[in-house]
Amino acid sequence: MTFYAQVAVFSQTINPVLGLIALCTPWITGQRIVVHRAYFIGAFSAVALAYLWWWGAKSSHQWEHAWGIQFSTHWAVHLAILSAFWQLRGRWRAAAILIALAYGVLIWARRYHTLAEMLATSVALLPTLWLLWWVVVQCFGPVSSAHPQDGTHTDV
């Protein structure tokens, strides 16, 4: 297998592997997050939201007709998964930023999407991800043990 083919396989496995890590992280780190269903509801809902954005963009063709760009599903799902890591706070937030930057460079270098497509996807998706996590905290309580137990914390 050529180096180019190996990079292609690697770039296609990042999101599934990150998704599995996001689901296993509460047990791996031993955080009290396991008792908070909000984390898992939020993580699954975030990925579903990314695919809902994809469906809307694909159905309406708005992105292609209005701006001449495509909605970046790779990037949207990546951001959705990283939003779950973001909820864990602390070092997880720094890791999420570094992983996002590295993945962004990879999909740009592989020419899966342009920087404009990734930026437009981010501008569209991030506010709705923030809203989603806010709703999750309001409806299901704190996402991790780092949040106050009264459920009033909204730093998502």
C-alpha positions in Angstrom: 0.0 0.0 0.0 1.4 3.4 -1.0 1.9 6.2 1.5 -0.9 8.2 -0.2 -3.3 5.2 0.2 -2.3 4.8 3.9 -3.0 8.4 4.6 -6.4 8.1 2.8 -7.3 5.1 5.0 -6.0 6.9 8.1 -8.0 10.1 7.4 -11.2 8.0 6.9 -10.8 6.3 10.3 -10.2 9.3 12.5 -13.9 10.2 13.1 -15.0 6.6 13.9 -12.1 6.1 16.3 -12.6 9.5 18.0 -16.3 8.6 18.4 -15.4 5.3 20.1 -12.9 7.2 22.3 -15.6 9.7 23.2 -18.0 7.0 24.3 -15.3 5.1 26.3 -13.6 8.1 27.9 -15.8 8.2 31.0 -14.8 4.6 31.9 -11.2 5.1 30.8 -10.7 8.2 33.0 -12.8 6.9 35.9 -14.8 10.2 35.9 -18.1 10.3 37.6 -19.5 11.1 34.2 -20.8 7.6 33.9 -23.7 8.4 36.2 -24.7 11.4 34.1 -26.7 10.3 31.1 -26.5 13.9 29.8 -23.0 13.2 28.4 -24.1 10.3 26.3 -27.4 11.9 25.2 -25.4 15.0 24.2 -22.7 13.1 22.3 -25.2 11.1 20.3 -27.4 14.1 19.7 -24.4 16.2 18.5 -23.5 13.7 15.9 -27.2 13.4 14.9 -27.2 17.2 14.6 -24.2 17.2 12.3 -26.0 14.7 10.0 -29.2 16.8 10.2 -27.2 19.8 8.9 -25.8 17.6 6.1 -29.3 16.4 5.1 -30.6 20.0 5.1 -27.7 21.2 3.0 -27.9 18.3 0.6 -31.7 18.6 0.2 -31.8 22.3 -0.4 -28.6 22.6 -2.4 -28.4 26.0 -0.7 -24.7 25.9 -0.1 -23.8 25.0 -3.7 -26.2 27.5 -5.3 -25.8 30.5 -2.9 -22.1 30.2 -2.1 -20.6 27.7 -4.5 -19.3 25.5 -1.6 -20.3 22.2 -0.1 -21.3 21.4 3.5 -18.3 19.5 5.0 -19.8 16.4 6.6 -16.4 15.2 7.6 -15.7 18.4 9.5 -19.2 18.6 11.0 -19.1 15.1 12.4 -15.6 15.8 13.7 -16.7 19.0 15.5 -19.7 17.2 16.9 -17.5 14.5 18.4 -15.1 17.0 19.7 -17.9 18.9 21.4 -18.4 15.9 23.6 -14.7 16.1 24.6 -15.2 19.8 25.2 -17.7 19.0 27.9 -15.1 17.2 29.9 -13.3 20.5 30.4 -9.7 20.9 31.5 -7.1 19.2 29.3 -9.8 17.7 27.1 -10.5 21.2 25.8 -6.9 21.8 24.8 -6.8 18.3 23.2 -10.0 19.1 21.3 -8.5 22.2 19.8 -5.3 20.5 18.8 -7.1 17.5 17.3 -9.4 19.9 15.4 -6.5 21.8 14.0 -4.6 18.7 12.9 -7.7 17.2 11.3 -8.5 20.4 9.6 -5.1 20.5 8.0 -5.4 16.9 7.0 -8.7 17.2 5.2 -7.6 20.4 3.6 -4.2 18.8 2.5 -6.1 15.8 1.2 -8.4 18.2 -0.7 -11.6 16.7 0.8 -12.8 20.2 1.5 -11.5 23.8 1.2 -10.9 26.1 4.1 -14.0 28.1 3.1 -16.1 25.0 3.3 -14.8 24.1 6.7 -15.2 27.6 8.0 -18.7 27.9 6.7 -19.6 24.6 8.2 -18.1 25.7 11.5 -20.0 29.0 11.5 -23.3 27.1 10.8 -22.8 24.2 13.2 -21.0 25.6 16.3 -23.9 27.8 17.5 -26.3 24.9 17.2 -23.9 22.6 19.0 -23.7 25.1 21.8 -27.4 25.4 22.0 -27.8 21.6 21.9 -25.4 21.2 24.9 -27.1 24.0 26.8 -30.5 22.2 26.3 -28.9 18.9 27.4 -27.6 20.4 30.6 -31.0 22.1 31.3 -33.0 19.0 30.6 -30.7 16.2 32.0 -28.4 17.9 34.5 -24.7 18.4 34.5 -22.6 16.6 31.8 -19.5 15.9 33.9 -18.6 15.9 37.6 -16.7 19.2 37.0 -20.1 21.0 36.7 -22.1 22.0 39.7 -24.6 19.4 40.9 -27.6 21.8 40.8 -27.7 21.7 37.0 -27.4 25.5 36.6 -24.0 25.5 35.0 -24.3 26.4 31.3 -20.6 26.7 30.3 -20.9 24.5 27.2 
